[in-house]
Amino acid sequence: MLISILLTAGTAGATPQPTDPIPGPNPADETPPDDEWSERANALVQQLCPAVVLIQQFDEEGFGGWHGSGFLISEDGYIVTVAHNVEYAATLAILLYGETFNFLPASVIVSEPEKDVALIKIEGANFPYVEFGDSDTLQTDDMLMAIGHPGAPC
């Protein structure tokens, strides 16, 4: 059963520690993120984007509707997304990062609407993917970043 998801991406030679937070913006004075945070965030996006996918739903008549995003979690094509990206689809098509029109058919493996999480699968091998991290290392006030976009893979 899928309950919570945490993605991690380490950098060579350095492992972020809870006592070494990434500096971020101060909402009170609306200052932009400092250069270090921006550089680390950009590096994380570049590292994870190849595993982000666009999900397109089609109804029974073949009309496209909802777009969403998800991410590959294995090199053999398993994708995690939110359940509302798949719950009303008759068919699903997946667009990989860097592709333009080469949609791949997908099938729903499991969907848990009450938790808004789903696992879907595309056929193939050697896909880029992200690994799950350890949610027990999270602390209050840790910086979070959402990667993905419903109109494009990343």
C-alpha positions as CSV (number, residue, x, y, z in Angstrom):
1,M,0.0,0.0,0.0
2,L,1.3,3.4,-0.9
3,I,1.0,5.9,1.9
4,S,3.7,8.6,1.7
5,I,6.4,9.5,-0.7
6,L,9.7,11.3,-0.2
7,L,12.2,11.7,-3.0
8,T,15.9,12.3,-2.3
9,A,18.7,13.3,-4.5
10,G,22.2,13.5,-3.0
11,T,25.2,15.4,-4.4
12,A,28.6,13.8,-4.8
13,G,30.6,14.0,-1.6
14,A,27.9,15.8,0.4
15,T,24.8,14.6,2.3
16,P,22.4,17.2,3.5
17,Q,21.9,17.0,7.3
18,P,19.0,18.3,9.3
19,T,21.3,20.7,11.0
20,D,22.4,22.1,7.5
21,P,19.2,23.5,6.1
22,I,19.0,24.9,2.6
23,P,18.6,28.7,3.0
24,G,15.4,29.9,1.5
25,P,13.3,33.0,1.1
26,N,11.9,35.0,4.0
27,P,8.2,35.4,3.4
28,A,8.0,38.3,5.8
29,D,10.3,40.6,3.7
30,E,9.7,38.9,0.3
31,T,13.4,38.6,-0.5
32,P,14.2,36.1,-3.2
33,P,16.1,32.9,-2.4
34,D,19.8,33.4,-2.1
35,D,22.2,32.1,-4.7
36,E,23.1,29.0,-2.8
37,W,19.5,27.9,-2.5
38,S,18.8,28.7,-6.1
39,E,21.8,26.7,-7.3
40,R,20.9,23.7,-5.2
41,A,17.3,23.8,-6.3
42,N,18.2,24.1,-10.0
43,A,20.6,21.2,-9.6
44,L,17.9,19.1,-8.0
45,V,15.4,19.9,-10.8
46,Q,17.9,19.0,-13.5
47,Q,18.6,15.7,-11.7
48,L,15.0,14.7,-11.2
49,C,13.3,16.1,-14.4
50,P,14.2,13.1,-16.6
51,A,12.0,10.9,-14.4
52,V,9.0,13.3,-14.5
53,V,6.2,12.4,-17.0
54,L,3.1,14.0,-18.4
55,I,-0.1,12.0,-18.0
56,Q,-2.9,12.5,-20.5
57,Q,-6.4,11.0,-19.9
58,F,-8.7,10.0,-22.7
59,D,-12.4,9.2,-22.4
60,E,-14.3,6.3,-24.0
61,E,-14.7,8.3,-27.2
62,G,-11.0,9.1,-27.5
63,F,-11.2,12.7,-26.4
64,G,-8.3,14.0,-24.3
65,G,-9.1,15.6,-21.1
66,W,-7.2,16.0,-17.9
67,H,-3.4,16.5,-17.9
68,G,-1.3,15.6,-14.9
69,S,2.2,14.7,-14.0
70,G,3.9,11.8,-12.2
71,F,7.4,10.3,-11.8
72,L,9.0,7.1,-12.7
73,I,10.1,5.0,-9.7
74,S,11.7,2.1,-11.5
75,E,13.6,1.6,-14.7
76,D,10.9,-0.9,-15.9
77,G,8.2,1.8,-16.1
78,Y,6.3,2.1,-12.8
79,I,5.0,5.6,-12.3
80,V,3.6,7.2,-9.1
81,T,1.0,10.0,-9.5
82,V,-2.1,11.3,-7.8
83,A,-5.3,9.2,-8.1
84,H,-7.3,12.1,-9.6
85,N,-5.0,11.9,-12.6
86,V,-6.3,8.5,-13.5
87,E,-9.7,7.9,-11.9
88,Y,-11.9,9.0,-14.8
89,A,-9.8,7.8,-17.7
90,A,-10.8,5.1,-20.2
91,T,-7.2,5.1,-21.4
92,L,-3.9,6.8,-20.4
93,A,-1.0,8.1,-22.4
94,I,2.4,9.1,-21.0
95,L,4.8,11.6,-22.4
96,L,8.4,11.2,-21.2
97,Y,10.7,14.1,-20.5
98,G,12.3,15.4,-23.6
99,E,9.7,13.9,-26.0
100,T,7.3,15.9,-28.1
101,F,4.6,13.6,-29.5
102,N,5.7,10.0,-28.6
103,F,3.0,9.1,-26.1
104,L,3.2,5.7,-24.5
105,P,0.1,3.7,-23.4
106,A,-0.2,3.2,-19.7
107,S,-2.2,0.9,-17.4
108,V,-3.4,1.5,-13.9
109,I,-1.9,-1.0,-11.4
110,V,-3.6,0.4,-8.3
111,S,-5.4,3.6,-7.4
112,E,-6.3,4.7,-3.9
113,P,-8.6,7.8,-4.3
114,E,-9.0,8.2,-0.5
115,K,-5.3,8.8,-0.3
116,D,-5.1,10.4,-3.8
117,V,-2.2,8.2,-4.9
118,A,-1.9,5.8,-7.9
119,L,0.6,3.5,-9.4
120,I,0.6,3.1,-13.2
121,K,2.9,1.3,-15.6
122,I,4.3,1.8,-19.1
123,E,6.0,-0.9,-21.1
124,G,9.7,-0.7,-21.7
125,A,13.0,-0.7,-19.9
126,N,15.9,1.5,-18.9
127,F,13.8,4.5,-17.9
128,P,15.3,7.2,-15.7
129,Y,13.8,7.0,-12.2
130,V,13.8,8.5,-8.8
131,E,14.3,6.6,-5.5
132,F,12.3,6.9,-2.3
133,G,13.9,8.6,0.6
134,D,13.4,8.2,4.3
135,S,10.5,10.3,5.6
136,D,11.6,9.7,9.2
137,T,14.4,12.2,8.5
138,L,12.0,15.1,7.8
139,Q,11.6,17.8,10.4
140,T,9.2,20.7,10.8
141,D,10.3,23.7,8.7
142,D,12.3,21.6,6.2
143,M,12.2,23.1,2.7
144,L,10.0,21.3,0.1
145,M,10.0,21.4,-3.6
146,A,7.3,20.2,-6.0
147,I,8.6,19.1,-9.4
148,G,6.3,18.5,-12.3
149,H,3.7,20.4,-14.3
150,P,0.4,19.2,-15.8
151,G,1.1,20.8,-19.1
152,A,4.6,19.4,-19.6
153,P,6.8,16.7,-18.1
154,C,9.0,19.2,-16.2
